[in-house]
Amino acid sequence: MRAFLLALAVGLTAALTAAPAAAQDYEQLLAAGNAMRWQSQNPWKVNLALGVGVTGTYQYSRDDQIVVLPLVDAEWRETFFFSTQRGIGYNWIRNDRTLAGPRITFDWGRDPGDDDAIGNTEDIDPAAELGYFWLRYAGPWRFNADIKYGLGGHGGIRGALGFARGNKLSANSSLFLGVETHYASKKYNFAYFGAGDHGFNDITPYLSLVREMRNGGYVAVDGRVSVVFGPAEKSDLTTTYGHSASLLVGRRF
């Protein structure tokens, strides 16, 4: 337990000192670290990783930045979880096929100083988000959905729908191919893009590769390309294609 608490403290320090990427990007950039569902005999399941990512200076931006990616993911008896990727939540529904429940995530907001292209926009304050997630496993397929409401900051609603297929490349390597689409309310789109309507803003195919090592160690890489459309595409602040990539080295306990 002492080792777990120390690792948690180190991970939290890294998370709080890391340069904030776009709110949506952190969840995606760290996703490969939680791509594989795994079992543990301990009451606590702990997943610790550190990595590096390349992502936009803001959501759908033209310019990139390099960000530090600390993953601290702790789950108690498959019920309550704390995670720099998943947020803080409760697995209200939990069985071999389905995980679902409420969670609290965090939106980093946006500073006009992050990029010259948004220098004339309003500052968006960081804020917590209250939401609900759903995961469904069906053989090699995984389906996901979530919705989040900003308790400040953008003050809007955003959500995601997606699916992926996992394939074993070898005894220790797995490849995940998937696609997601992201929805945002009028209030969210106006705050981030100056857009005056709600709707789906992108379609994002992605690829995640996970290589398992000894004693619970792993290396994971992830790459995504977002085809921007809908309200976000009409904004002068966005590019046609967003993209991100990440590399994580971690261990599960």
C-alpha positions as CSV (number, residue, x, y, z in Angstrom):
1,M,0.0,0.0,0.0
2,R,2.9,2.4,0.8
3,A,4.3,1.7,-2.7
4,F,0.9,2.4,-4.3
5,L,0.5,5.7,-2.4
6,L,4.0,6.8,-3.3
7,A,3.4,6.0,-7.0
8,L,0.0,7.8,-6.8
9,A,1.6,10.9,-5.4
10,V,4.4,10.9,-8.0
11,G,1.8,10.4,-10.8
12,L,-0.4,13.2,-9.5
13,T,2.5,15.6,-9.3
14,A,3.4,14.7,-12.9
15,A,-0.2,15.2,-14.0
16,L,-0.5,18.6,-12.4
17,T,2.8,19.9,-13.7
18,A,2.3,18.5,-17.3
19,A,1.4,21.0,-20.0
20,P,-2.4,20.8,-20.4
21,A,-3.4,19.5,-23.9
22,A,-6.9,20.0,-25.2
23,A,-9.4,18.5,-22.9
24,Q,-10.5,15.9,-25.4
25,D,-6.9,15.0,-26.3
26,Y,-5.7,13.8,-22.8
27,E,-8.4,11.0,-22.7
28,Q,-7.4,10.0,-26.2
29,L,-3.7,10.3,-25.8
30,L,-3.7,8.0,-22.7
31,A,-6.3,5.6,-24.1
32,A,-3.7,3.0,-25.3
33,G,-2.7,2.4,-21.7
34,N,-6.2,1.2,-20.9
35,A,-6.9,-0.5,-24.2
36,M,-6.6,-4.0,-22.7
37,R,-9.0,-5.2,-20.1
38,W,-7.0,-7.1,-17.5
39,Q,-7.6,-9.0,-14.2
40,S,-5.9,-8.8,-10.8
41,Q,-6.3,-10.9,-7.7
42,N,-5.7,-7.8,-5.5
43,P,-8.5,-5.5,-4.3
44,W,-6.6,-2.7,-6.0
45,K,-5.9,-2.8,-9.7
46,V,-3.2,-0.2,-10.4
47,N,-1.9,0.9,-13.8
48,L,1.0,3.4,-13.9
49,A,2.7,4.7,-17.0
50,L,4.6,7.7,-18.3
51,G,4.8,8.8,-21.9
52,V,5.0,11.6,-24.4
53,G,2.5,12.8,-27.0
54,V,2.2,15.1,-29.9
55,T,-1.2,16.9,-30.2
56,G,-2.6,20.2,-31.3
57,T,-2.0,23.4,-29.2
58,Y,-5.8,23.4,-28.9
59,Q,-8.6,21.3,-30.3
60,Y,-8.4,21.0,-34.2
61,S,-5.5,23.5,-34.3
62,R,-3.1,23.9,-37.1
63,D,0.0,23.8,-34.8
64,D,1.3,21.0,-32.6
65,Q,2.8,20.7,-29.2
66,I,4.6,18.0,-27.3
67,V,3.1,17.0,-23.9
68,V,4.1,14.8,-21.0
69,L,1.6,12.0,-20.4
70,P,1.3,10.6,-16.9
71,L,-1.1,7.7,-16.5
72,V,-2.3,6.9,-12.9
73,D,-5.2,4.5,-12.9
74,A,-6.4,2.9,-9.7
75,E,-9.5,0.8,-9.3
76,W,-10.9,-0.7,-6.1
77,R,-12.7,-4.1,-6.4
78,E,-13.7,-3.2,-9.9
79,T,-16.1,-0.6,-8.4
80,F,-14.6,2.8,-7.8
81,F,-11.8,4.2,-9.9
82,F,-9.5,7.2,-10.0
83,S,-7.6,7.9,-13.2
84,T,-5.8,10.6,-15.1
85,Q,-7.4,9.1,-18.2
86,R,-10.9,8.0,-17.1
87,G,-11.5,10.5,-14.3
88,I,-13.1,9.7,-11.0
89,G,-16.0,7.3,-11.2
90,Y,-18.2,4.4,-10.2
91,N,-18.8,1.2,-12.2
92,W,-22.5,1.1,-11.5
93,I,-22.9,-1.7,-14.1
94,R,-20.0,-4.2,-14.1
95,N,-19.9,-7.7,-15.6
96,D,-17.9,-9.6,-18.2
97,R,-19.6,-7.7,-21.1
98,T,-20.5,-4.3,-19.8
99,L,-19.1,-1.4,-17.7
100,A,-21.1,1.7,-17.2
101,G,-21.6,4.4,-14.6
102,P,-21.2,8.1,-13.6
103,R,-17.9,9.8,-13.5
104,I,-16.3,13.2,-13.0
105,T,-13.7,14.4,-15.5
106,F,-11.8,17.7,-16.0
107,D,-11.7,20.2,-18.8
108,W,-8.5,22.2,-18.9
109,G,-10.2,25.1,-20.6
110,R,-8.2,27.3,-23.0
111,D,-5.9,30.3,-22.8
112,P,-5.8,32.6,-25.8
113,G,-2.0,32.7,-25.3
114,D,-1.7,29.0,-26.2
115,D,-1.6,29.9,-29.9
116,D,-1.6,33.0,-32.1
117,A,-4.6,31.8,-34.0
118,I,-6.8,32.1,-30.9
119,G,-5.3,35.3,-29.6
120,N,-8.5,37.3,-30.0
121,T,-10.8,34.7,-28.4
122,E,-12.2,34.6,-24.9
123,D,-10.4,32.7,-22.1
124,I,-12.2,29.4,-21.1
125,D,-11.7,28.6,-17.5
126,P,-10.8,25.0,-16.4
127,A,-13.7,23.2,-14.9
128,A,-15.0,19.8,-13.8
129,E,-17.4,17.8,-15.9
130,L,-20.1,15.5,-14.7
131,G,-20.8,12.6,-17.0
132,Y,-21.8,9.0,-17.7
133,F,-19.9,6.4,-19.6
134,W,-20.7,3.0,-21.2
135,L,-18.5,0.2,-22.5
136,R,-19.7,-3.0,-24.1
137,Y,-17.4,-6.0,-25.0
138,A,-18.6,-8.5,-27.6
139,G,-15.8,-11.0,-28.5
140,P,-13.0,-9.0,-30.2
141,W,-15.3,-5.9,-30.5
142,R,-15.6,-3.0,-28.0
143,F,-18.3,-0.3,-28.2
144,N,-18.1,2.9,-26.2
145,A,-20.2,6.0,-25.5
146,D,-20.1,8.8,-23.0
147,I,-21.6,12.2,-22.3
148,K,-20.3,15.1,-20.1
149,Y,-21.7,18.4,-18.8
150,G,-19.4,21.2,-17.9
151,L,-19.9,22.5,-14.4
152,G,-18.3,25.8,-15.3
153,G,-15.8,26.7,-18.0
154,H,-17.5,26.0,-21.4
155,G,-20.7,25.1,-19.6
156,G,-21.9,22.9,-22.4
157,I,-22.3,19.3,-23.2
158,R,-20.0,17.0,-25.2
159,G,-20.0,13.3,-25.9
160,A,-18.5,10.5,-27.9
161,L,-19.5,7.3,-29.7
162,G,-17.1,4.7,-31.0
163,F,-16.2,1.1,-31.6
164,A,-13.0,-0.9,-32.0
165,R,-11.8,-4.4,-32.8
166,G,-8.8,-6.0,-31.0
167,N,-6.6,-8.5,-32.8
168,K,-3.7,-10.6,-31.4
169,L,-0.6,-10.1,-33.5
170,S,1.4,-12.5,-31.3
171,A,1.3,-14.0,-27.8
172,N,2.4,-10.6,-26.3
173,S,1.2,-8.0,-28.9
174,S,-2.3,-6.7,-29.6
175,L,-3.5,-4.3,-32.2
176,F,-6.7,-2.3,-31.8
177,L,-8.4,-0.6,-34.8
178,G,-11.3,1.8,-34.1
179,V,-13.2,4.9,-34.9
180,E,-14.9,7.6,-32.8
181,T,-17.1,10.5,-33.4
182,H,-17.5,13.5,-31.1
183,Y,-20.6,15.6,-30.4
184,A,-20.9,19.0,-28.8
185,S,-23.7,21.3,-27.8
186,K,-24.2,24.8,-29.1
187,K,-22.8,26.2,-25.9
188,Y,-19.6,24.1,-26.1
189,N,-19.1,24.9,-29.8
190,F,-19.6,28.6,-29.3
191,A,-17.1,28.7,-26.4
192,Y,-14.3,26.8,-28.3
193,F,-15.0,27.5,-32.0
194,G,-17.3,30.5,-32.1
195,A,-19.8,28.2,-33.9
196,G,-23.5,28.8,-33.4
197,D,-24.9,25.3,-33.6
198,H,-24.7,21.9,-32.1
199,G,-23.7,18.7,-33.8
200,F,-21.0,16.1,-34.5
201,N,-17.6,17.7,-35.1
202,D,-15.4,14.9,-36.4
203,I,-14.9,11.3,-37.3
204,T,-11.7,9.9,-35.9
205,P,-10.1,6.6,-36.9
206,Y,-7.4,5.4,-34.7
207,L,-4.8,2.6,-34.2
208,S,-3.4,1.4,-30.8
209,L,-0.6,-1.2,-30.4
210,V,0.2,-2.8,-27.0
211,R,3.2,-4.9,-26.3
212,E,3.1,-6.8,-23.0
213,M,6.4,-7.3,-21.1
214,R,7.4,-9.3,-18.0
215,N,5.9,-8.6,-14.6
216,G,3.0,-6.6,-15.9
217,G,5.0,-4.1,-17.9
218,Y,3.9,-2.9,-21.3
219,V,4.6,-0.4,-24.1
220,A,1.7,1.2,-25.9
221,V,1.5,3.5,-29.0
222,D,-1.5,5.3,-30.3
223,G,-2.2,7.3,-33.5
224,R,-5.4,9.2,-34.5
225,V,-6.5,11.4,-37.4
226,S,-9.7,13.5,-37.0
227,V,-11.6,14.5,-40.1
228,V,-13.3,17.8,-39.0
229,F,-16.8,18.6,-40.2
230,G,-20.1,20.0,-38.8
231,P,-20.1,23.2,-36.6
232,A,-16.3,22.9,-36.0
233,E,-15.5,22.9,-39.7
234,K,-17.3,26.2,-40.2
235,S,-15.0,28.0,-37.7
236,D,-12.0,30.1,-38.8
237,L,-10.1,28.6,-35.8
238,T,-9.9,25.0,-37.0
239,T,-8.0,22.9,-39.5
240,T,-9.5,20.3,-41.8
241,Y,-7.7,17.4,-40.2
242,G,-6.7,17.0,-36.5
243,H,-4.1,14.5,-35.4
244,S,-2.4,13.1,-32.4
245,A,0.1,10.4,-31.4
246,S,1.4,9.0,-28.1
247,L,3.9,6.6,-26.6
248,L,3.5,5.1,-23.1
249,V,5.7,2.9,-21.0
250,G,3.9,1.4,-18.0
251,R,3.3,-1.4,-15.6
252,R,0.1,-3.0,-14.2
253,F,-0.1,-4.2,-10.6
